[in-house]
Amino acid sequence: PTPAPTPARTTFSFRGELEQGGWIRGQVPSNTRSARLGEQSQRFDEDGNFFAAFDRDQGPQIELVATLEDGRTISSPLTIRPRDWQLEYINAPYRAGRSSAEFQRLREGELAQIVAARAKQTGADGWRQDFIWPVTGRISGRFGSQRVYQGKPGPYHSGLDIAPGAGVPYVAPSDGVVTLVAQDPFTLEGRLLMIDHGMGLNSAFLHSATIVVREGQRVKQGQYLGTIGATGRATGPHLHWSLKWQDSRLDPLLFVGPMPD
């Protein structure tokens, strides 16, 4: 018998974590020509599947909009839950550290490599998967935590810090392609590993003692990547894991389930 035709999708469908630092996966309406989340262009595959996410400072309202082949638009308003971020109030003025000309020169080159790595589109499809913990251990720093100096916010913590001890192996939280390996430690990140999970989503792993994969290598979820260290600017051995989607910084805790025993 001839299979029944797939019903046309008349609106967006999705599931995920609709809160600051969270994410959604879903499908665009049938016959979508282009789509956006707020003002950001929204990618989707040939079957209409997409991934999108919300920055740490995302406001309470944002809209998914699809433009169809016939020119009509379909919108889906989203309500994003605010987070109660861990704030520490300091009764002292904020003082940004002064950097030397040599540091600025080094940093400019390092940041250019990071930006280039994030811009790579590798065709990876790890964004489709439910993520796993890259390593388990004591959480020593949470995403989004921030110090406020006499009312002036300092920079917030951009990732999740996990401290199981020096030399402990860590693994890939989902499939991807390696886009950057800094075997010569960067000034802040130390030995830095970056992985593209596709659809604009990427991971960065900071302060590694060792990295055993190479740029351009495809990695599978659970694959051994390197060991925990304290290279770069770190007060002790830990894995700093950060996630970005396009220009939005995300909370890794919203991608993984409870930490296994």
VEXLUMNU-68273 format. One record per residue: x, y, z of N, C-alpha, C in turn. Coordinates in pm, 1 decimal, decimal comma. Example, Ala and Ser with C-alpha at 12.3 -4.5 7.8 and 13.67 -1.06 7.14 Angstrom:
<recs>
[rec [1319,0 -569,0 780,0] [1230,0 -450,0 780,0] [1320,0 -330,0 780,0]]
[rec [1285,0 -225,0 708,0] [1367,0 -106,0 714,0] [1290,0 3,0 787,0]]
</recs>
This chain:
<recs>
[rec [83,4 -121,0 0,0] [0,0 0,0 0,0] [86,7 125,7 0,0]]
[rec [36,6 229,1 -63,1] [106,3 357,3 -66,0] [101,9 421,0 72,1]]
[rec [217,9 461,5 128,7] [214,8 523,8 261,7] [135,4 653,8 260,2]]
[rec [70,4 679,3 372,1] [-8,3 802,4 383,6] [85,0 922,5 380,6]]
[rec [45,5 1030,3 314,4] [130,9 1149,5 310,2] [147,3 1209,2 450,0]]
[rec [265,1 1266,7 474,6] [290,0 1331,6 603,8] [205,9 1458,7 612,9]]
[rec [131,3 1475,0 721,9] [48,8 1596,5 734,1] [136,2 1721,9 734,6]]
[rec [87,9 1827,0 672,9] [161,4 1953,5 670,2] [165,7 2012,5 811,2]]
[rec [282,4 2069,1 847,5] [296,6 2137,6 976,3] [255,4 2282,8 957,3]]
[rec [157,2 2325,4 1032,1] [104,7 2461,5 1014,9] [165,2 2560,6 1112,1]]
[rec [246,8 2513,6 1204,9] [311,0 2602,9 1301,2] [441,9 2539,6 1346,3]]
[rec [517,1 2609,7 1430,3] [638,1 2553,6 1489,1] [601,0 2446,8 1591,9]]
[rec [681,5 2341,2 1598,3] [671,4 2246,1 1708,9] [809,9 2234,8 1771,4]]
[rec [817,8 2225,9 1903,0] [948,1 2222,0 1970,0] [931,9 2173,3 2113,2]]
[rec [1046,2 2135,5 2171,5] [1054,3 2101,3 2313,6] [1189,9 2146,5 2364,3]]
[rec [1201,6 2161,4 2494,6] [1329,9 2200,1 2550,8] [1315,3 2276,4 2680,3]]
[rec [1409,7 2367,5 2705,3] [1418,9 2443,3 2830,3] [1400,9 2591,3 2798,1]]
[rec [1277,6 2640,6 2814,0] [1247,4 2779,7 2780,0] [1278,3 2870,1 2899,3]]
[rec [1406,5 2888,8 2921,6] [1453,0 2976,9 3028,7] [1587,3 3034,9 2989,0]]
[rec [1631,1 3137,1 3060,0] [1759,7 3199,9 3029,4] [1870,4 3094,8 3033,9]]
[rec [1952,7 3091,2 2928,1] [2058,1 2991,1 2918,2] [2010,5 2858,1 2865,1]]
[rec [1881,7 2847,5 2826,3] [1823,3 2721,2 2783,0] [1818,0 2706,1 2632,3]]
[rec [1743,2 2606,6 2585,9] [1747,2 2567,2 2445,0] [1615,9 2502,3 2405,5]]
[rec [1593,0 2491,8 2273,7] [1482,0 2414,3 2220,0] [1527,8 2342,0 2094,0]]
[rec [1466,1 2227,7 2066,1] [1479,7 2157,0 1939,1] [1340,6 2137,8 1883,0]]
[rec [1325,6 2147,4 1750,6] [1192,9 2130,5 1695,4] [1192,0 2129,6 1544,9]]
[rec [1074,7 2162,3 1488,1] [1056,5 2167,1 1343,9] [986,6 2296,8 1305,5]]
[rec [1029,6 2352,0 1192,7] [964,4 2471,0 1137,6] [837,0 2427,6 1065,4]]
[rec [745,8 2519,8 1036,7] [626,9 2484,1 958,8] [664,5 2430,5 820,4]]
[rec [576,2 2351,0 761,4] [598,8 2300,4 625,9] [613,1 2416,7 527,3]]
[rec [696,5 2396,1 426,3] [718,4 2494,5 319,0] [781,0 2625,1 369,0]]
[rec [858,2 2614,2 478,3] [930,1 2733,2 527,1] [1048,3 2763,0 435,5]]
[rec [1057,2 2888,5 392,6] [1169,6 2934,8 310,6] [1283,3 2986,7 397,8]]
[rec [1249,9 3060,7 503,1] [1349,9 3113,1 596,3] [1284,0 3128,8 732,8]]
[rec [1367,8 3135,0 836,4] [1314,7 3147,7 972,4] [1411,6 3229,7 1055,5]]
[rec [1359,9 3283,2 1164,5] [1445,8 3358,8 1256,3] [1393,6 3343,4 1398,8]]
[rec [1483,8 3361,7 1493,9] [1449,7 3370,6 1635,7] [1483,6 3512,3 1678,1]]
[rec [1382,1 3592,5 1708,8] [1406,6 3734,2 1730,1] [1465,6 3793,1 1602,9]]
[rec [1582,8 3852,3 1612,9] [1648,5 3909,5 1495,3] [1755,3 3816,9 1437,9]]
[rec [1775,8 3698,6 1499,8] [1879,2 3606,4 1453,7] [1823,7 3511,4 1347,8]]
[rec [1897,9 3494,5 1239,3] [1860,3 3396,9 1138,7] [1860,8 3257,2 1199,9]]
[rec [1761,3 3177,9 1166,1] [1744,2 3045,2 1224,4] [1769,7 2938,4 1118,2]]
[rec [1873,0 2855,4 1139,8] [1900,5 2746,8 1046,8] [1802,3 2631,6 1069,4]]
[rec [1778,8 2553,1 963,6] [1703,1 2428,0 977,2] [1747,2 2334,5 865,3]]
[rec [1732,0 2202,4 887,6] [1778,4 2106,9 787,3] [1670,4 2079,7 683,3]]
[rec [1699,5 1988,0 592,1] [1608,4 1962,4 480,4] [1474,1 1905,6 525,8]]
[rec [1469,6 1849,8 646,6] [1343,5 1798,3 700,9] [1272,9 1899,2 791,8]]
[rec [1330,3 2020,6 801,7] [1267,8 2124,4 882,9] [1308,2 2122,7 1028,8]]
[rec [1405,4 2036,2 1067,1] [1448,5 2029,2 1206,9] [1542,3 2145,3 1239,7]]
[rec [1528,3 2199,4 1359,9] [1613,1 2312,4 1400,1] [1651,6 2301,7 1546,6]]
[rec [1755,8 2378,3 1580,9] [1799,8 2396,7 1719,3] [1808,2 2546,8 1743,9]]
[rec [1763,2 2591,3 1859,8] [1774,6 2733,0 1897,2] [1798,7 2741,3 2047,0]]
[rec [1846,9 2855,5 2093,1] [1879,5 2868,8 2234,8] [1866,7 3014,6 2278,2]]
[rec [1874,1 3034,4 2411,3] [1845,8 3164,7 2470,5] [1962,6 3207,0 2559,4]]
[rec [2012,7 3326,6 2535,5] [2127,2 3379,4 2609,2] [2098,1 3390,5 2759,4]]
[rec [2204,2 3395,1 2835,7] [2192,6 3412,7 2981,3] [2110,6 3535,0 3017,4]]
[rec [2118,0 3640,6 2936,0] [2046,9 3765,2 2964,8] [1924,8 3786,0 2875,0]]
[rec [1874,7 3679,2 2815,2] [1757,1 3690,2 2729,4] [1637,7 3748,0 2806,3]]
[rec [1566,4 3840,8 2743,6] [1447,1 3898,8 2804,5] [1331,7 3800,2 2808,8]]
[rec [1218,2 3841,6 2867,7] [1107,6 3748,1 2891,2] [1030,3 3708,2 2766,7]]
[rec [1043,9 3782,9 2656,9] [967,2 3752,3 2535,9] [1059,2 3750,2 2414,1]]
[rec [1037,4 3650,7 2327,9] [1106,5 3645,0 2199,3] [1015,8 3565,9 2105,5]]
[rec [1037,5 3578,7 1974,8] [944,0 3520,6 1879,2] [1017,3 3438,9 1773,9]]
[rec [966,1 3319,7 1746,8] [1007,4 3242,2 1630,7] [920,5 3283,9 1512,7]]
[rec [981,2 3313,4 1398,9] [907,0 3357,7 1281,1] [954,5 3278,7 1159,9]]
[rec [860,2 3222,6 1086,7] [889,4 3152,3 961,6] [828,1 3228,8 845,0]]
[rec [903,5 3242,0 738,2] [850,5 3295,3 612,7] [834,0 3178,7 516,6]]
[rec [711,7 3158,0 466,9] [681,0 3043,9 381,0] [714,3 3074,4 235,2]]
[rec [713,9 2969,1 155,5] [744,4 2984,6 13,0] [647,9 3080,4 -56,4]]
[rec [523,0 3086,8 -8,0] [424,9 3175,9 -71,6] [426,9 3317,3 -15,0]]
[rec [525,1 3346,0 75,8] [540,3 3480,3 130,1] [469,1 3504,3 261,4]]
[rec [381,0 3413,5 300,4] [313,0 3430,6 429,3] [412,2 3408,8 543,4]]
[rec [381,8 3465,6 660,2] [464,7 3444,6 778,8] [382,7 3376,6 887,4]]
[rec [451,1 3292,9 963,4] [391,8 3225,3 1079,3] [480,6 3255,8 1198,5]]
[rec [421,6 3304,7 1306,2] [501,1 3339,6 1424,2] [456,8 3258,2 1544,6]]
[rec [552,4 3234,9 1633,4] [526,3 3162,3 1757,6] [592,9 3238,3 1871,7]]
[rec [516,2 3315,1 1950,7] [575,7 3389,3 2062,6] [621,9 3293,2 2172,7]]
[rec [739,0 3319,9 2229,0] [793,6 3237,5 2336,3] [807,7 3320,8 2462,4]]
[rec [772,8 3261,7 2575,6] [795,3 3324,6 2705,4] [913,6 3254,6 2771,6]]
[rec [1017,2 3331,1 2803,4] [1141,7 3277,3 2857,4] [1148,1 3305,4 3007,8]]
[rec [1159,6 3199,2 3085,5] [1163,7 3214,2 3231,5] [1294,3 3281,2 3275,2]]
[rec [1284,7 3380,9 3364,2] [1407,5 3440,4 3418,5] [1471,0 3345,1 3519,6]]
[rec [1600,3 3361,1 3540,6] [1674,5 3278,4 3635,2] [1714,9 3360,8 3756,3]]
[rec [1723,3 3295,8 3870,0] [1771,8 3359,3 3992,5] [1921,9 3333,1 4001,3]]
[rec [2000,3 3417,6 3933,2] [2143,7 3393,9 3923,9] [2211,8 3412,5 4059,8]]
[rec [2318,8 3338,7 4079,1] [2398,1 3348,2 4201,9] [2481,4 3476,8 4196,5]]
[rec [2441,4 3577,2 4273,7] [2508,4 3706,4 4274,2] [2579,6 3727,2 4407,5]]
[rec [2698,5 3783,9 4401,5] [2775,8 3817,0 4521,2] [2800,3 3966,9 4520,1]]
[rec [2754,3 4035,4 4624,3] [2763,7 4181,1 4629,1] [2889,8 4221,9 4706,0]]
[rec [2974,5 4299,7 4640,1] [3103,8 4340,5 4694,7] [3100,4 4491,0 4721,4]]
[rec [3132,0 4532,0 4844,5] [3133,1 4674,3 4878,8] [3270,8 4734,6 4848,2]]
[rec [3303,5 4732,3 4720,2] [3429,4 4789,2 4672,3] [3410,4 4819,6 4524,6]]
[rec [3483,0 4917,7 4472,1] [3468,7 4949,4 4329,0] [3527,0 4838,8 4242,2]]
[rec [3470,3 4826,3 4122,0] [3520,6 4726,9 4027,0] [3649,0 4778,7 3963,9]]
[rec [3750,4 4694,5 3962,4] [3877,1 4733,0 3900,0] [3913,9 4625,9 3797,6]]
[rec [3903,3 4660,2 3672,5] [3948,0 4568,3 3568,1] [4099,9 4564,1 3568,7]]
[rec [4154,6 4445,3 3559,9] [4299,7 4431,3 3561,7] [4362,9 4497,9 3439,7]]
[rec [4470,5 4569,9 3463,1] [4541,9 4632,2 3351,6] [4631,8 4528,1 3287,3]]
[rec [4631,5 4525,0 3156,0] [4710,9 4425,6 3085,7] [4824,2 4493,6 3010,2]]
[rec [4934,0 4421,2 2998,2] [5050,7 4474,2 2928,2] [5027,2 4469,9 2778,1]]
[rec [5110,8 4541,4 2706,1] [5101,7 4539,8 2560,5] [5126,6 4399,2 2506,6]]
[rec [5218,4 4325,3 2571,6] [5247,3 4188,7 2528,4] [5124,8 4099,3 2547,0]]
[rec [5056,8 4113,4 2662,8] [4935,1 4035,0 2686,0] [4829,7 4068,6 2581,0]]
[rec [4809,8 4195,2 2554,0] [4708,8 4236,0 2456,0] [4740,4 4180,6 2317,8]]
[rec [4868,2 4178,1 2283,3] [4908,6 4124,0 2153,2] [4877,3 3974,8 2145,8]]
[rec [4914,7 3900,9 2250,3] [4885,9 3757,5 2254,7] [4735,9 3731,6 2252,3]]
[rec [4665,2 3811,0 2332,2] [4520,9 3787,3 2347,4] [4445,9 3812,7 2217,7]]
[rec [4490,5 3911,6 2143,4] [4425,1 3942,3 2016,8] [4431,9 3821,9 1922,7]]
[rec [4547,4 3758,5 1916,4] [4563,1 3641,2 1831,7] [4483,1 3522,4 1881,1]]
[rec [4479,6 3504,3 2012,3] [4402,8 3392,7 2069,8] [4253,8 3409,5 2043,1]]
[rec [4203,7 3530,7 2064,2] [4060,8 3556,0 2042,0] [4023,8 3537,5 1895,6]]
[rec [4113,5 3573,9 1806,3] [4086,3 3554,6 1663,5] [4071,5 3406,1 1631,2]]
[rec [4154,7 3322,4 1692,8] [4142,8 3177,5 1671,9] [4011,6 3123,1 1727,0]]
[rec [3969,0 3173,3 1844,0] [3843,5 3129,1 1904,8] [3725,0 3169,1 1817,8]]
[rec [3724,6 3293,4 1770,0] [3615,4 3341,0 1683,8] [3610,2 3258,3 1555,5]]
[rec [3725,7 3230,4 1497,0] [3729,5 3151,9 1372,9] [3679,0 3010,1 1396,2]]
[rec [3714,2 2952,3 1510,4] [3668,3 2816,4 1541,2] [3516,8 2812,8 1556,9]]
[rec [3461,1 2914,6 1620,9] [3315,8 2918,0 1641,3] [3240,6 2939,7 1509,9]]
[rec [3306,3 3000,3 1413,7] [3240,1 3030,6 1286,3] [3236,2 2910,7 1192,2]]
[rec [3312,2 2805,6 1222,7] [3319,3 2690,5 1132,4] [3187,0 2614,0 1131,6]]
[rec [3139,8 2580,7 1013,7] [3020,2 2498,7 996,6] [3063,7 2363,9 940,5]]
[rec [3060,5 2261,5 1023,7] [3119,9 2132,0 990,7] [3017,5 2028,8 946,1]]
[rec [2889,0 2061,1 960,1] [2786,8 1961,8 928,8] [2764,6 1861,2 1039,6]]
[rec [2824,8 1883,2 1156,7] [2804,7 1791,9 1269,6] [2658,0 1790,3 1311,3]]
[rec [2614,6 1678,7 1368,1] [2473,7 1670,6 1409,7] [2457,5 1629,7 1556,2]]
[rec [2559,0 1659,8 1638,1] [2546,2 1633,8 1780,7] [2435,5 1713,6 1847,0]]
[rec [2393,8 1823,2 1783,8] [2284,8 1906,1 1838,8] [2154,7 1827,0 1850,1]]
[rec [2142,9 1717,1 1776,7] [2021,0 1636,0 1782,5] [2014,7 1549,2 1908,3]]
[rec [2130,0 1528,5 1973,5] [2139,4 1430,4 2081,6] [2106,1 1490,5 2217,7]]
[rec [2068,0 1404,0 2311,7] [2063,6 1441,4 2452,1] [2206,7 1435,7 2505,1]]
[rec [2256,0 1545,0 2558,7] [2395,6 1553,5 2601,8] [2420,2 1470,2 2728,5]]
[rec [2545,5 1425,3 2742,9] [2588,8 1355,5 2864,1] [2693,8 1440,4 2935,0]]
[rec [2720,8 1408,3 3061,4] [2823,6 1478,3 3137,4] [2960,9 1445,3 3079,8]]
[rec [3045,8 1544,8 3052,7] [3181,0 1514,7 3005,4] [3267,6 1451,8 3114,6]]
[rec [3237,0 1483,2 3239,0] [3306,1 1426,7 3354,4] [3216,1 1450,9 3475,5]]
[rec [3228,1 1369,6 3577,5] [3150,6 1391,5 3699,2] [3244,7 1427,2 3813,1]]
[rec [3192,4 1503,6 3907,9] [3273,0 1547,8 4021,6] [3209,0 1669,3 4086,4]]
[rec [3282,4 1729,8 4176,4] [3231,0 1846,9 4248,0] [3212,9 1964,4 4152,5]]
[rec [3096,4 2028,8 4159,1] [3074,0 2150,6 4080,4] [3131,7 2267,9 4159,4]]
[rec [3238,0 2327,3 4104,4] [3308,5 2433,9 4176,0] [3273,4 2572,7 4125,0]]
[rec [3197,3 2581,5 4017,1] [3154,8 2711,1 3964,8] [3035,7 2692,1 3874,2]]
[rec [2933,2 2775,8 3892,1] [2810,1 2762,4 3814,3] [2800,4 2869,8 3707,1]]
[rec [2738,7 2833,0 3597,2] [2714,0 2926,2 3488,3] [2628,1 3043,6 3537,9]]
[rec [2665,4 3163,1 3494,8] [2584,3 3281,5 3522,7] [2612,4 3350,9 3653,4]]
[rec [2692,3 3289,5 3742,0] [2722,5 3355,0 3869,4] [2802,8 3482,0 3843,6]]
[rec [2789,4 3579,3 3934,1] [2842,7 3713,0 3902,8] [2865,8 3791,6 4031,4]]
[rec [2970,9 3873,1 4030,7] [2995,0 3966,5 4139,4] [2945,0 4105,3 4098,3]]
[rec [2888,2 4176,4 4196,4] [2838,0 4312,2 4174,4] [2916,2 4405,5 4267,3]]
[rec [2989,5 4498,0 4208,0] [3078,5 4586,6 4283,7] [3011,5 4722,3 4301,5]]
[rec [2962,3 4749,2 4422,0] [2895,1 4877,1 4452,1] [2793,7 4911,3 4342,6]]
[rec [2714,7 4811,2 4307,4] [2608,6 4830,0 4209,0] [2650,1 4808,9 4065,0]]
[rec [2780,6 4793,9 4037,2] [2828,0 4773,5 3900,0] [2856,3 4625,2 3878,0]]
[rec [2781,4 4559,2 3789,0] [2805,1 4416,6 3765,9] [2940,4 4390,7 3700,6]]
[rec [3013,2 4293,6 3752,2] [3133,2 4245,9 3686,1] [3094,9 4141,5 3582,1]]
[rec [3191,5 4086,0 3510,8] [3159,4 3983,0 3412,2] [3105,3 3857,5 3480,9]]
[rec [3009,0 3791,8 3416,2] [2954,0 3670,2 3477,7] [3033,2 3547,1 3433,3]]
[rec [3018,4 3439,3 3510,1] [3088,3 3314,0 3481,2] [3021,6 3247,6 3361,7]]
[rec [3099,6 3221,2 3257,4] [3042,8 3183,5 3128,0] [3029,0 3033,6 3106,8]]
[rec [3062,9 2952,3 3207,1] [3052,4 2807,9 3189,6] [3026,6 2736,6 3319,4]]
[rec [3039,7 2605,7 3315,7] [3021,7 2519,7 3432,3] [3157,6 2461,6 3468,0]]
[rec [3199,1 2475,5 3595,1] [3326,5 2422,0 3641,4] [3301,9 2291,1 3716,4]]
[rec [3372,0 2185,5 3674,4] [3362,2 2054,4 3738,4] [3502,1 2015,8 3782,9]]
[rec [3515,9 1980,2 3912,6] [3648,3 1957,9 3971,2] [3659,2 1817,0 4029,7]]
[rec [3688,4 1716,3 3944,9] [3703,8 1580,3 3995,5] [3845,6 1547,0 4039,7]]
[rec [3940,4 1638,1 4011,7] [4079,8 1613,9 4044,4] [4166,9 1615,6 3920,5]]
[rec [4294,6 1644,4 3941,0] [4388,1 1655,4 3828,0] [4405,7 1520,1 3759,4]]
[rec [4415,6 1523,9 3626,5] [4444,4 1403,7 3549,7] [4326,1 1315,8 3517,5]]
[rec [4205,9 1351,0 3565,3] [4087,0 1270,3 3538,0] [4046,0 1290,2 3392,0]]
[rec [4012,9 1182,9 3320,5] [3972,2 1197,7 3180,0] [3835,4 1263,6 3166,5]]
[rec [3814,6 1335,5 3056,3] [3681,3 1384,8 3022,2] [3648,2 1343,0 2879,5]]
[rec [3516,5 1339,8 2848,7] [3469,5 1283,3 2721,9] [3378,2 1382,2 2650,0]]
[rec [3345,7 1351,5 2525,2] [3258,8 1437,0 2444,3] [3114,5 1425,5 2492,2]]
[rec [3048,3 1539,1 2521,4] [2908,9 1534,2 2566,6] [2812,0 1496,6 2455,1]]
[rec [2851,8 1518,8 2329,5] [2772,3 1475,3 2214,3] [2865,3 1468,7 2094,2]]
[rec [2814,0 1416,4 1983,1] [2894,2 1407,6 1860,8] [2936,6 1546,8 1814,0]]
[rec [3047,4 1552,5 1742,1] [3090,4 1680,8 1688,4] [3217,7 1670,0 1608,4]]
[rec [3268,5 1785,5 1569,0] [3394,2 1796,7 1495,2] [3483,5 1893,9 1570,7]]
[rec [3608,8 1856,2 1592,4] [3704,2 1940,9 1663,9] [3741,4 2060,3 1575,7]]
[rec [3722,7 2180,9 1627,6] [3750,8 2302,0 1550,5] [3872,4 2379,1 1601,8]]
[rec [3918,6 2349,4 1723,6] [4036,7 2417,7 1777,0] [4100,8 2331,3 1884,8]]
[rec [4232,2 2316,7 1875,9] [4312,1 2252,6 1980,3] [4430,1 2344,0 2008,4]]
[rec [4435,3 2400,2 2128,1] [4547,6 2487,1 2167,0] [4641,9 2405,4 2255,2]]
[rec [4734,5 2334,6 2191,0] [4832,9 2256,3 2267,7] [4932,7 2348,5 2337,4]]
[rec [4962,9 2463,9 2274,7] [5038,3 2568,3 2344,6] [4935,7 2650,0 2422,3]]
[rec [4938,8 2644,3 2556,7] [4829,2 2701,6 2636,3] [4803,6 2849,3 2606,4]]
[rec [4676,3 2884,0 2591,6] [4635,6 3023,9 2581,5] [4651,5 3090,5 2717,7]]
[rec [4658,9 3224,5 2716,5] [4687,3 3298,0 2839,9] [4580,0 3277,2 2947,1]]
[rec [4453,9 3274,0 2906,6] [4345,0 3257,3 3003,5] [4290,8 3114,5 3004,6]]
[rec [4265,0 3058,3 2887,3] [4198,5 2928,2 2877,9] [4292,1 2810,3 2899,4]]
[rec [4423,5 2834,3 2891,0] [4517,8 2723,8 2898,6] [4505,0 2636,6 2774,5]]
[rec [4523,9 2504,8 2791,0] [4501,8 2413,2 2677,8] [4351,4 2407,9 2652,0]]
[rec [4314,5 2457,3 2535,5] [4174,0 2478,9 2500,8] [4133,1 2384,7 2388,5]]
[rec [4018,1 2321,2 2405,5] [3959,7 2233,6 2304,0] [3820,6 2286,0 2270,3]]
[rec [3791,6 2300,8 2140,2] [3659,0 2343,9 2097,7] [3601,2 2243,1 1999,7]]
[rec [3470,9 2214,9 2014,5] [3401,5 2116,7 1932,3] [3273,2 2178,7 1878,3]]
[rec [3253,3 2164,3 1747,5] [3128,6 2207,7 1684,5] [3029,6 2092,3 1687,7]]
[rec [2909,6 2118,4 1742,1] [2803,3 2017,1 1745,2] [2702,5 2038,0 1632,5]]
[rec [2724,3 2139,1 1547,1] [2635,5 2165,9 1435,7] [2524,0 2262,6 1470,3]]
[rec [2463,6 2318,1 1366,6] [2349,0 2408,6 1379,4] [2381,4 2531,1 1466,0]]
[rec [2511,1 2571,2 1469,5] [2551,4 2689,5 1544,6] [2586,1 2664,9 1690,3]]
[rec [2583,1 2538,3 1735,2] [2608,3 2503,1 1875,6] [2749,7 2449,4 1890,8]]
[rec [2825,8 2501,0 1988,2] [2961,1 2450,6 2009,7] [2997,5 2448,0 2157,1]]
[rec [3090,0 2359,3 2190,6] [3143,6 2343,4 2326,3] [3288,2 2390,9 2330,0]]
[rec [3329,2 2443,7 2445,6] [3469,6 2472,9 2472,0] [3507,0 2411,0 2606,2]]
[rec [3625,8 2350,0 2611,3] [3676,0 2286,1 2733,3] [3809,6 2350,8 2767,4]]
[rec [3817,0 2413,1 2883,6] [3931,7 2495,0 2921,9] [4017,4 2425,6 3027,6]]
[rec [4144,6 2468,3 3034,6] [4240,4 2435,4 3140,6] [4289,4 2290,5 3135,5]]
[rec [4275,9 2222,1 3022,1] [4313,8 2080,9 3013,3] [4462,9 2060,3 3042,4]]
[rec [4493,4 1945,5 3104,6] [4633,0 1903,5 3118,5] [4680,7 1842,1 2987,5]]
[rec [4595,5 1758,6 2926,3] [4627,3 1698,8 2796,6] [4502,9 1700,5 2708,8]]
[rec [4524,8 1705,4 2577,7] [4418,2 1692,0 2477,6] [4465,0 1587,0 2377,6]]
[rec [4381,3 1486,0 2351,3] [4426,3 1372,2 2271,3] [4361,6 1367,3 2132,7]]
[rec [4279,8 1468,0 2098,8] [4218,1 1472,3 1965,8] [4281,8 1585,9 1885,6]]
[rec [4255,9 1587,3 1756,5] [4319,2 1685,9 1668,0] [4212,5 1765,5 1593,7]]
[rec [4250,1 1881,6 1544,4] [4157,1 1965,4 1469,2] [4108,5 1892,2 1344,2]]
[rec [3978,9 1904,5 1316,6] [3918,4 1838,5 1202,6] [3868,7 1698,7 1230,9]]
[rec [3902,7 1643,1 1346,4] [3862,5 1506,5 1380,4] [3715,5 1501,6 1420,9]]
[rec [3643,9 1401,2 1371,2] [3506,2 1377,1 1415,3] [3510,2 1294,0 1542,8]]
[rec [3433,2 1335,8 1642,2] [3429,0 1264,6 1769,2] [3286,2 1220,7 1797,0]]
[rec [3275,0 1109,5 1868,7] [3145,3 1054,1 1904,0] [3115,6 1081,0 2051,7]]
[rec [2987,8 1087,0 2083,7] [2946,9 1106,5 2222,4] [3012,8 1000,1 2310,2]]
[rec [3073,4 1046,6 2421,6] [3140,3 955,6 2513,8] [3285,6 927,6 2480,6]]
[rec [3336,5 982,5 2368,1] [3474,9 958,1 2329,1] [3570,3 1036,6 2417,2]]
[rec [3681,1 972,9 2455,2] [3785,8 1033,7 2538,3] [3849,1 1150,8 2464,5]]
[rec [3854,1 1267,4 2531,8] [3906,3 1389,6 2469,9] [4036,6 1437,7 2531,8]]
[rec [4050,6 1423,5 2664,0] [4167,1 1477,8 2731,2] [4155,4 1458,5 2881,6]]
[rec [4243,6 1526,2 2955,6] [4244,4 1512,9 3101,7] [4236,0 1649,4 3168,4]]
[rec [4182,0 1648,4 3290,1] [4162,2 1769,9 3369,7] [4296,5 1827,6 3412,2]]
[rec [4307,8 1960,1 3403,0] [4429,5 2026,5 3446,3] [4401,0 2163,2 3505,0]]
[rec [4506,5 2243,5 3515,4] [4494,7 2379,4 3569,0] [4577,4 2475,1 3484,4]]
[rec [4585,0 2448,7 3352,4] [4661,5 2536,6 3263,7] [4584,6 2666,8 3241,8]]
[rec [4657,9 2771,1 3203,8] [4594,9 2901,5 3186,7] [4568,5 2966,1 3321,5]]
[rec [4466,9 3051,1 3325,7] [4433,8 3122,2 3449,8] [4332,8 3037,8 3528,1]]
[rec [4382,3 2955,4 3617,2] [4298,1 2865,8 3697,3] [4356,2 2856,1 3837,3]]
[rec [4268,9 2854,7 3937,0] [4314,7 2847,3 4075,7] [4337,0 2704,2 4121,5]]
[rec [4294,8 2608,4 4041,0] [4313,3 2467,0 4073,8] [4263,2 2383,3 3958,4]]
[rec [4292,5 2253,3 3959,1] [4250,4 2169,0 3846,8] [4098,7 2155,5 3837,5]]
[rec [4044,3 2186,0 3720,9] [3901,0 2170,2 3696,3] [3875,7 2178,6 3546,5]]
[rec [3760,4 2131,0 3504,2] [3716,8 2145,2 3366,2] [3614,4 2257,5 3361,0]]
[rec [3645,7 2361,8 3285,9] [3548,5 2467,5 3257,4] [3486,7 2432,2 3123,0]]
[rec [3357,1 2399,4 3125,5] [3284,1 2361,6 3004,1] [3185,6 2472,8 2971,2]]
[rec [3202,2 2533,5 2855,1] [3108,7 2637,3 2812,8] [3041,4 2596,6 2682,4]]
[rec [2918,9 2644,3 2664,7] [2839,2 2617,7 2545,3] [2791,8 2749,6 2486,8]]
[rec [2800,2 2761,4 2353,8] [2744,8 2878,2 2285,7] [2660,9 2831,5 2167,5]]
[rec [2554,5 2904,1 2142,9] [2477,5 2889,6 2019,8] [2477,4 3026,3 1952,2]]
[rec [2537,3 3033,0 1832,5] [2560,1 3160,7 1766,6] [2626,4 3256,3 1866,5]]
[rec [2562,7 3366,1 1904,7] [2626,7 3457,8 1999,5] [2572,0 3444,0 2141,3]]
[rec [2490,6 3342,8 2166,4] [2426,0 3327,5 2297,2] [2504,0 3229,6 2385,1]]
[rec [2529,5 3269,9 2508,6] [2596,1 3182,6 2605,7] [2490,0 3102,3 2681,1]]
[rec [2515,8 2970,9 2696,3] [2415,0 2878,6 2746,9] [2463,7 2809,0 2873,3]]
[rec [2368,3 2756,3 2950,0] [2398,1 2687,5 3075,7] [2410,4 2537,7 3049,5]]
[rec [2531,1 2479,6 3061,0] [2546,0 2336,1 3037,3] [2455,4 2250,0 3126,3]]
[rec [2422,1 2298,5 3246,5] [2336,7 2219,4 3334,5] [2198,9 2194,0 3273,5]]
[rec [2154,6 2279,5 3180,7] [2024,5 2261,9 3117,6] [2030,0 2164,3 2999,8]]
[rec [2148,4 2112,3 2969,0] [2164,1 2015,6 2860,1] [2180,0 1872,9 2910,0]]
[rec [2212,8 1855,7 3035,0] [2240,0 1722,4 3090,7] [2140,2 1692,8 3201,8]]
[rec [2116,1 1565,7 3225,5] [2031,2 1526,4 3336,5] [2107,8 1534,8 3467,9]]
[rec [2051,3 1480,5 3575,8] [2122,8 1478,4 3703,7] [2258,2 1408,8 3689,6]]
[rec [2355,9 1456,5 3763,7] [2489,2 1394,2 3757,8] [2482,6 1251,2 3808,0]]
[rec [2531,6 1154,8 3727,0] [2527,8 1015,7 3772,8] [2619,5 992,9 3892,0]]
[rec [2585,2 894,8 3972,6] [2667,2 863,0 4090,6] [2801,1 801,5 4047,4]]
</recs>
